[in-house]
Amino acid sequence: MTLSHHPSESLLAAYAAGVLGEGASLIVAAHLTLCPHCRGAVDHLEALGGALLEEMAPLALAEGALDAVLARLDTPAAPSPTRATASRLPPPMGEAALLPAPLRRHLADPSAATLPWRAIAPGIRQIALLPRTAGGGNAHLLKIAPKTALPRHGHHGQEYTLVLAGAFQDRSERFARGDVAEVEADRVHQPITDGQDCLCLVVTEGPLRYMGMIPRLMQPFTGF
Ligand SMILES: [Zn+2]
């Protein structure tokens, strides 16, 4: 699989430093399962961060902090929420096999072969993966019918999309499985799917602003 669109360096760096929000972390964690190139980059960044911390430790840590850190070494580390290993999940079947493990574990029934889609508009179905944040951000799986345009919309925050099946076109760019689209705040756009169902993960960091009357009426019901 050849990927054309990777997460930005700043997104990977924030992920490696553990400072990304839960939704954006899901985008990166799922992309990493599909992209050895970015996995290598994140490993490198994490090693770099660890080395920097080690260098800084004698200067920056308060008295007693080293003892506290050493004591914690005896405690088994809790698994990170977005990096839980796939080994504890049953092997995926059916449509669920298209979902990377970091996404499947957010489904109500991670072992179900059929995904619990909910129709939200003609040709568009969704599954909420994370509860909506106080700031209006959210994470959804979307399944969009072939040749369907999403309502034209802008954002109050960043929007991230990871394609899991099919493809879509956004302006002059095409995004297929594994590709990540980052759309900055205030850019209005209208992606349109290719000739097959498009399954993707969409994360927004703030509420969307729909353009036009009908999409605005949809606003209370949709989160993408
Ligand atoms: Zn990548």
Residues whose N, C-alpha, C, O or C-beta is under 5 A from the ligand:
A	BS01	ZN	H6 P7 C35 H37 C38
